[in-house]
């Protein structure tokens, strides 16, 4: 078991973590016709919007209650009310995802009370699903905010219904890109099952041109109708340890059994998913995936020479850190340093001596002598300073294209990840041999 080291520094140098509201906004962006609304200052929203636009290179709908110095002191009820009524008229959302920020959390606004009062005052808001989630950005990180939003969504919107035997709910964590979600949906559908993904980023942030007029809200994602039908699912696949809470909510509300898959990258991890889907659907694993499995095995044979005994330093959110480090260890690499953003039970399972909750300065100090760095684009400076190649993973990645399309899950995605990292190690080995 890895020892988790909590931060002792009074300031973050070259920060690694992103805020909870950003994570919650990312989750809400996977719902169709949704407008994420930040209850805070305009700066909080602008920062999150810029970060998401740079990563996905897509138009990101995001709104704010635009708190000022005066309203922060006197209370934000009027701002919330004005924002909700304005969005109802101008954006016409099917769902509003309301997130708090550090500003309003510090003041201590009673958001549940405020929402109840506003809905009583304005009957037109009664039928509009408003999913509220508490996301103070002075604690936690992106993964926490994303998980809290998903938990709030499944607590608020799904309704009881007659069991649909072939319907399964998929809860992908913040570690999964739109391309990952697309691959998982294809795998589940290949077993004759009908997946409802909460949230479904593969329909909203996968990078596509929309037909028709401009929309102020998300143009793709899980529909409100599908969200309401989640209560009728026969099984829940929770992908990532951070989704355990949301899966538990569905079990308590509707009795839906679930299984948590901490990762679906790597041969043994994908095998586990295939076995579960075969049991749920009562069907054998399709021939397509049996062949992809043999292709992954061959890729592992081809690449293991370049991974063996390589020292890797990783800085990612907990779920993604666990998936990446386990995959690398299975290929014979050594995890020299593991840095993350927030606490999680999965950190103790990371295959290394200790995991540090910290920033990219910690990564820089711990990565000396490593063969490879894996973190987001903010690690570019560390890579250049130490002369160690960087494989970009996580969020934000703003100096590479196609972040909404890449997949590293399933047999196919694992093979692609193997070759992507293997080519970096191969190239570095050739450079060293020349010198």
C-alpha positions as CSV (number, residue, x, y, z in Angstrom):
1,X,0.0,0.0,0.0
2,X,1.3,3.5,-0.9
3,X,1.6,6.1,1.8
4,X,-0.3,9.3,1.1
5,X,1.6,12.4,2.0
6,X,-0.5,15.5,2.6
7,X,0.9,19.0,1.6
8,X,2.8,21.1,4.2
9,X,3.7,24.0,2.0
10,X,1.8,27.3,2.6
11,X,1.6,28.1,-1.1
12,X,1.3,26.1,-4.4
13,X,4.1,26.7,-6.8
14,X,3.2,25.9,-10.4
15,X,-0.2,24.5,-9.5
16,X,-1.3,21.1,-10.6
17,X,-4.9,21.0,-9.4
18,X,-8.0,22.6,-11.0
19,X,-10.9,23.8,-8.9
20,X,-14.1,21.9,-7.9
21,X,-16.4,24.3,-9.8
22,X,-14.5,23.5,-13.0
23,X,-15.0,19.8,-12.4
24,X,-18.7,20.3,-11.8
25,X,-19.1,22.4,-15.0
26,X,-17.4,19.6,-16.9
27,X,-19.9,17.1,-15.6
28,X,-22.9,19.3,-16.5
29,X,-21.5,19.8,-20.0
30,X,-22.3,16.1,-20.6
31,X,-26.0,16.8,-20.2
32,X,-28.1,17.9,-23.2
33,X,-29.6,21.4,-23.2
34,X,-27.8,22.3,-20.0
35,X,-26.4,25.6,-18.8
36,X,-23.8,25.4,-16.0
37,X,-24.3,28.4,-13.7
38,X,-21.5,29.5,-11.3
39,X,-22.7,31.3,-8.2
40,X,-19.7,33.7,-7.7
41,X,-17.8,36.5,-9.4
42,X,-17.4,36.9,-13.1
43,X,-13.7,36.0,-12.8
44,X,-14.4,32.5,-11.4
45,X,-16.5,31.7,-14.5
46,X,-14.2,33.3,-17.0
47,X,-11.2,31.3,-15.8
48,X,-13.1,28.0,-16.0
49,X,-14.4,28.9,-19.5
50,X,-11.0,29.7,-20.8
51,X,-9.5,26.5,-19.4
52,X,-12.2,24.3,-21.0
53,X,-12.2,26.2,-24.4
54,X,-8.4,25.8,-24.6
55,X,-8.5,22.1,-23.9
56,X,-11.5,21.1,-26.1
57,X,-11.3,23.9,-28.7
58,X,-15.1,24.0,-28.6
59,X,-17.7,26.7,-27.6
60,X,-18.4,26.2,-23.9
61,X,-21.7,27.4,-22.4
62,X,-21.1,28.8,-18.9
63,X,-23.0,31.5,-17.0
64,X,-22.4,33.4,-13.8
65,X,-24.5,35.1,-11.0
66,X,-21.9,38.0,-11.3
67,X,-21.4,38.7,-7.6
68,X,-19.9,42.0,-6.7
69,X,-18.3,43.3,-3.5
70,X,-21.7,44.7,-2.3
71,X,-23.8,41.6,-3.1
72,X,-21.2,39.4,-1.5
73,X,-21.7,41.2,1.8
74,X,-25.4,41.6,1.6
75,X,-26.2,38.1,0.2
76,X,-26.6,36.6,-3.3
77,X,-30.2,35.7,-3.4
78,X,-31.1,38.5,-5.8
79,X,-28.2,37.6,-8.1
80,X,-29.3,33.9,-8.2
81,X,-32.9,34.8,-8.9
82,X,-31.9,37.3,-11.7
83,X,-29.5,34.7,-13.3
84,X,-32.1,31.9,-13.3
85,X,-34.9,34.1,-14.8
86,X,-32.5,35.6,-17.4
87,X,-31.3,32.1,-18.5
88,X,-34.9,30.8,-18.6
89,X,-35.9,33.5,-21.1
90,X,-32.7,33.9,-23.1
91,X,-31.0,30.4,-23.1
92,X,-34.1,28.3,-22.6
93,X,-32.2,25.5,-20.9
94,X,-33.6,22.0,-20.2
95,X,-31.5,21.8,-17.1
96,X,-29.5,24.3,-15.0
97,X,-26.4,23.1,-13.1
98,X,-25.9,25.5,-10.2
99,X,-22.4,25.4,-8.6
100,X,-21.1,27.4,-5.7
101,X,-17.6,28.9,-5.7
102,X,-15.2,29.9,-2.9
103,X,-16.7,33.3,-2.7
104,X,-20.2,32.3,-1.9
105,X,-19.2,29.3,0.2
106,X,-17.1,31.5,2.4
107,X,-20.0,33.8,2.9
108,X,-22.2,30.8,3.7
109,X,-25.3,31.4,1.5
110,X,-28.1,29.0,2.3
111,X,-28.5,27.8,-1.3
112,X,-31.2,25.2,-0.7
113,X,-33.3,27.8,1.1
114,X,-32.7,30.4,-1.6
115,X,-33.7,28.0,-4.4
116,X,-36.8,26.9,-2.5
117,X,-37.9,30.6,-2.0
118,X,-37.2,31.5,-5.6
119,X,-39.2,28.5,-7.0
120,X,-42.2,29.5,-4.7
121,X,-42.0,33.1,-6.0
122,X,-41.7,32.1,-9.7
123,X,-43.9,29.2,-10.7
124,X,-42.3,29.1,-14.2
125,X,-39.2,27.7,-12.5
126,X,-41.1,24.8,-10.9
127,X,-40.7,22.5,-13.8
128,X,-37.1,23.4,-14.7
129,X,-34.7,20.9,-13.1
130,X,-32.1,22.9,-11.2
131,X,-29.3,20.6,-10.0
132,X,-27.5,22.2,-7.2
133,X,-24.0,21.2,-6.1
134,X,-21.7,22.6,-3.4
135,X,-18.2,23.1,-4.9
136,X,-16.0,25.3,-2.8
137,X,-12.8,25.9,-4.7
138,X,-10.7,26.4,-1.5
139,X,-10.7,22.7,-1.0
140,X,-10.8,19.5,-3.1
141,X,-10.0,19.5,-6.8
142,X,-11.5,18.9,-10.3
143,X,-12.3,15.3,-9.6
144,X,-14.1,16.1,-6.4
145,X,-16.3,18.7,-8.1
146,X,-17.1,16.4,-11.0
147,X,-18.0,13.5,-8.7
148,X,-20.2,15.8,-6.5
149,X,-22.1,17.0,-9.6
150,X,-22.7,13.5,-10.9
151,X,-23.9,12.5,-7.4
152,X,-26.3,15.5,-7.3
153,X,-27.6,14.7,-10.8
154,X,-28.5,11.1,-10.0
155,X,-30.0,12.2,-6.7
156,X,-32.2,14.9,-8.3
157,X,-33.4,13.8,-11.8
158,X,-33.9,10.0,-12.2
159,X,-37.4,8.7,-11.4
160,X,-38.6,5.2,-10.5
161,X,-39.8,3.0,-13.3
162,X,-40.4,-0.5,-14.4
163,X,-37.1,-2.5,-14.8
164,X,-35.6,-2.4,-18.3
165,X,-33.6,-5.7,-18.4
166,X,-31.2,-4.6,-21.2
167,X,-30.6,-1.0,-19.9
168,X,-27.4,-0.2,-18.0
169,X,-26.2,3.0,-16.5
170,X,-22.6,4.1,-17.0
171,X,-21.0,6.6,-14.7
172,X,-17.6,7.6,-16.1
173,X,-15.4,9.7,-13.9
174,X,-13.5,12.8,-14.8
175,X,-10.6,10.6,-15.9
176,X,-12.5,9.7,-19.1
177,X,-12.3,11.8,-22.2
178,X,-15.1,12.0,-24.8
179,X,-13.2,9.5,-26.9
180,X,-13.0,7.1,-23.9
181,X,-16.8,7.4,-23.3
182,X,-17.5,6.7,-27.0
183,X,-15.4,3.6,-26.9
184,X,-17.1,2.3,-23.7
185,X,-20.5,2.9,-25.2
186,X,-19.5,0.8,-28.3
187,X,-18.3,-2.0,-26.1
188,X,-21.5,-2.1,-24.0
189,X,-23.7,-1.9,-27.1
190,X,-21.8,-4.8,-28.7
191,X,-23.2,-7.0,-25.9
192,X,-26.8,-6.1,-26.9
193,X,-27.2,-3.7,-24.0
194,X,-28.6,-0.1,-24.1
195,X,-26.3,2.3,-22.2
196,X,-27.3,5.5,-20.5
197,X,-24.1,7.5,-19.8
198,X,-24.2,10.1,-17.0
199,X,-22.7,12.4,-18.1
200,X,-22.1,11.7,-21.8
201,X,-19.3,13.9,-22.9
202,X,-18.9,11.9,-26.1
203,X,-22.1,13.6,-27.5
204,X,-21.2,17.2,-26.4
205,X,-17.4,17.7,-26.3
206,X,-16.3,15.2,-29.0
207,X,-15.7,18.0,-31.5
208,X,-18.5,18.1,-34.1
209,X,-20.2,20.7,-36.3
210,X,-23.9,21.3,-35.4
211,X,-26.7,21.6,-37.9
212,X,-29.2,24.4,-37.4
213,X,-29.0,27.6,-35.4
214,X,-26.7,28.6,-32.7
215,X,-27.5,27.2,-29.3
216,X,-26.7,28.9,-26.0
217,X,-26.8,25.6,-24.1
218,X,-25.0,22.2,-24.7
219,X,-26.1,20.7,-28.0
220,X,-25.3,17.1,-27.1
221,X,-25.1,14.8,-24.0
222,X,-27.5,12.8,-21.9
223,X,-31.0,14.0,-22.5
224,X,-33.4,14.8,-19.7
225,X,-35.7,12.0,-20.8
226,X,-32.8,9.5,-20.5
227,X,-31.8,10.9,-17.2
228,X,-35.3,10.2,-15.8
229,X,-35.1,6.6,-17.1
230,X,-31.9,5.9,-15.2
231,X,-34.0,4.5,-12.3
232,X,-35.2,1.6,-14.5
233,X,-31.6,0.4,-15.3
234,X,-30.8,-3.2,-14.5
235,X,-27.1,-2.5,-13.6
236,X,-24.7,0.4,-13.0
237,X,-21.1,0.4,-14.2
238,X,-19.2,3.0,-12.1
239,X,-15.9,3.8,-14.0
240,X,-13.4,5.2,-11.6
241,X,-13.3,5.1,-7.8
242,X,-14.8,8.6,-7.5
243,X,-18.0,7.4,-9.0
244,X,-18.7,5.0,-6.1
245,X,-20.8,7.6,-4.3
246,X,-23.1,8.2,-7.3
247,X,-23.5,4.5,-7.9
248,X,-24.4,4.1,-4.2
249,X,-27.1,6.8,-4.5
250,X,-28.7,4.8,-7.4
251,X,-28.6,1.6,-5.4
252,X,-30.2,3.3,-2.3
253,X,-32.9,5.1,-4.5
254,X,-33.8,2.3,-6.9
255,X,-32.0,-0.9,-5.7
256,X,-29.7,-0.9,-8.8
257,X,-26.7,-3.2,-8.3
258,X,-23.4,-1.8,-9.4
259,X,-19.7,-2.6,-9.8
260,X,-16.9,-0.1,-9.5
261,X,-14.1,-0.5,-12.1
262,X,-11.2,1.6,-10.8
263,X,-9.7,1.5,-14.4
264,X,-10.5,0.1,-17.8
265,X,-7.0,0.6,-19.3
266,X,-4.7,-2.5,-19.4
267,X,-5.3,-6.1,-20.3
268,X,-6.5,-7.5,-16.9
269,X,-8.7,-4.4,-16.3
270,X,-10.5,-4.7,-19.7
271,X,-10.9,-8.4,-19.2
272,X,-12.7,-7.7,-15.9
273,X,-15.1,-5.3,-17.7
274,X,-15.8,-7.9,-20.5
275,X,-16.6,-10.6,-18.0
276,X,-19.1,-8.4,-16.2
277,X,-20.8,-7.3,-19.4
278,X,-21.0,-11.0,-20.5
279,X,-22.7,-11.8,-17.2
280,X,-25.1,-8.9,-17.3
281,X,-26.1,-9.5,-20.9
282,X,-25.9,-13.3,-20.8
283,X,-23.9,-13.2,-24.0
284,X,-20.4,-14.3,-24.9
285,X,-17.7,-11.7,-25.6
286,X,-18.0,-10.6,-29.2
287,X,-15.4,-11.9,-31.7
288,X,-14.4,-8.3,-32.4
289,X,-13.1,-7.8,-28.9
290,X,-11.5,-11.2,-28.8
291,X,-9.4,-10.2,-31.8
292,X,-8.6,-6.7,-30.3
293,X,-7.4,-8.6,-27.2
294,X,-4.9,-10.6,-29.3
295,X,-3.8,-7.3,-30.9
296,X,-3.1,-5.8,-27.5
297,X,-1.2,-8.9,-26.4
298,X,1.0,-8.6,-29.5
299,X,1.5,-4.8,-28.9
300,X,2.6,-5.6,-25.3
301,X,5.2,-8.1,-26.7
302,X,6.4,-5.5,-29.2
303,X,6.8,-2.7,-26.7
304,X,7.8,-4.2,-23.4
305,X,11.5,-3.8,-24.3
306,X,11.1,-0.1,-24.2
307,X,9.1,0.1,-21.0
308,X,11.1,-2.4,-18.9
309,X,12.8,-0.7,-15.8
310,X,12.0,2.8,-17.1
311,X,11.4,5.3,-14.3
312,X,8.3,7.4,-14.7
313,X,7.1,10.5,-12.8
314,X,3.3,11.1,-12.9
315,X,1.2,14.1,-11.8
316,X,-2.5,13.6,-12.4
317,X,-6.0,13.5,-10.7
318,X,-6.4,10.4,-8.4
319,X,-8.5,8.2,-10.7
320,X,-6.3,8.9,-13.8
321,X,-3.1,8.6,-11.7
322,X,-4.1,5.1,-10.5
323,X,-5.1,3.9,-14.0
324,X,-2.0,5.2,-15.6
325,X,0.5,4.0,-13.0
326,X,-1.0,0.5,-12.8
327,X,-0.9,0.2,-16.6
328,X,2.8,1.3,-16.7
329,X,3.8,-1.0,-13.9
330,X,2.2,-4.0,-15.7
331,X,4.5,-3.1,-18.7
332,X,7.5,-3.3,-16.4
333,X,8.1,0.4,-15.7
334,X,8.8,1.8,-12.2
335,X,6.8,4.6,-10.8
336,X,9.5,6.9,-9.5
337,X,7.2,9.7,-8.4
338,X,3.4,10.1,-8.0
339,X,1.9,13.5,-7.4
340,X,-1.9,14.2,-7.2
341,X,-4.4,16.9,-6.4
342,X,-6.8,15.6,-3.7
343,X,-7.4,12.8,-1.3
344,X,-9.0,9.5,-2.5
345,X,-9.2,5.9,-1.2
346,X,-7.7,4.7,-4.5
347,X,-4.3,6.5,-3.8
348,X,-3.3,3.7,-1.4
349,X,-3.5,1.2,-4.3
350,X,-1.1,3.2,-6.6
351,X,1.9,0.9,-7.2
352,X,4.6,3.1,-5.6
353,X,6.1,3.7,-2.2
354,X,4.3,7.0,-1.6
355,X,1.9,9.4,-3.3
356,X,2.2,13.2,-2.7
357,X,-0.7,15.5,-2.7
358,X,1.0,18.6,-4.1
359,X,1.9,20.7,-7.2
360,X,4.2,20.6,-10.2
361,X,7.1,21.9,-8.0
362,X,6.9,18.7,-6.1
363,X,6.9,16.7,-9.3
364,X,10.0,18.7,-10.4
365,X,11.9,17.8,-7.2
366,X,10.8,14.1,-7.3
367,X,11.3,13.5,-11.0
368,X,15.1,14.1,-11.2
369,X,16.6,11.2,-13.1
370,X,13.3,9.9,-14.4
371,X,12.9,8.6,-18.0
372,X,9.4,10.0,-18.6
373,X,7.0,12.6,-17.2
374,X,3.3,12.2,-17.5
375,X,1.1,15.2,-16.6
376,X,-0.9,18.0,-18.3
377,X,0.4,20.8,-20.5
378,X,1.4,22.8,-17.4
379,X,4.3,20.3,-17.0
380,X,6.0,21.5,-20.2
381,X,8.3,23.8,-18.2
382,X,9.4,21.0,-15.8
383,X,10.0,18.8,-18.8
384,X,12.3,21.3,-20.5
385,X,14.1,22.2,-17.3
386,X,14.9,18.6,-16.4
387,X,15.4,17.4,-20.0
388,X,12.9,14.6,-19.6
389,X,10.3,13.9,-22.3
390,X,6.7,14.7,-21.5
391,X,3.6,12.6,-22.3
392,X,0.6,14.9,-22.0
393,X,-2.4,13.5,-20.1
394,X,-5.2,14.9,-18.0
395,X,-6.6,18.5,-18.2
396,X,-5.7,21.0,-19.5
397,X,-3.8,20.0,-22.6
398,X,-3.6,23.2,-24.7
399,X,-0.6,22.5,-26.9
400,X,-1.9,19.4,-28.7
401,X,-4.9,18.9,-31.0
402,X,-7.7,16.3,-30.7
403,X,-8.2,16.0,-27.0
404,X,-11.8,15.2,-27.4
405,X,-11.1,12.2,-29.7
406,X,-8.2,10.3,-28.1
407,X,-9.1,7.1,-26.2
408,X,-7.0,5.0,-23.9
409,X,-9.6,2.6,-22.7
410,X,-10.6,-0.9,-23.8
411,X,-8.3,-3.2,-25.7
412,X,-8.1,-0.8,-28.6
413,X,-7.4,2.3,-26.5
414,X,-4.8,0.5,-24.4
415,X,-3.0,-0.5,-27.6
416,X,-3.0,3.1,-28.8
417,X,-1.7,4.3,-25.4
418,X,1.0,1.7,-25.5
419,X,2.3,2.9,-28.9
420,X,2.0,6.6,-28.0
421,X,4.1,6.2,-24.9
422,X,6.3,3.5,-26.4
423,X,7.3,5.8,-29.3
424,X,8.4,8.5,-26.9
425,X,10.6,6.1,-25.0
426,X,11.9,4.6,-28.3
427,X,12.8,8.0,-29.6
428,X,14.5,9.0,-26.3
429,X,16.5,5.8,-26.4
430,X,17.7,6.6,-29.9
431,X,18.7,10.1,-28.9
432,X,20.8,8.8,-25.9
433,X,22.5,6.2,-28.1
434,X,23.6,8.9,-30.5
435,X,25.3,10.8,-27.7
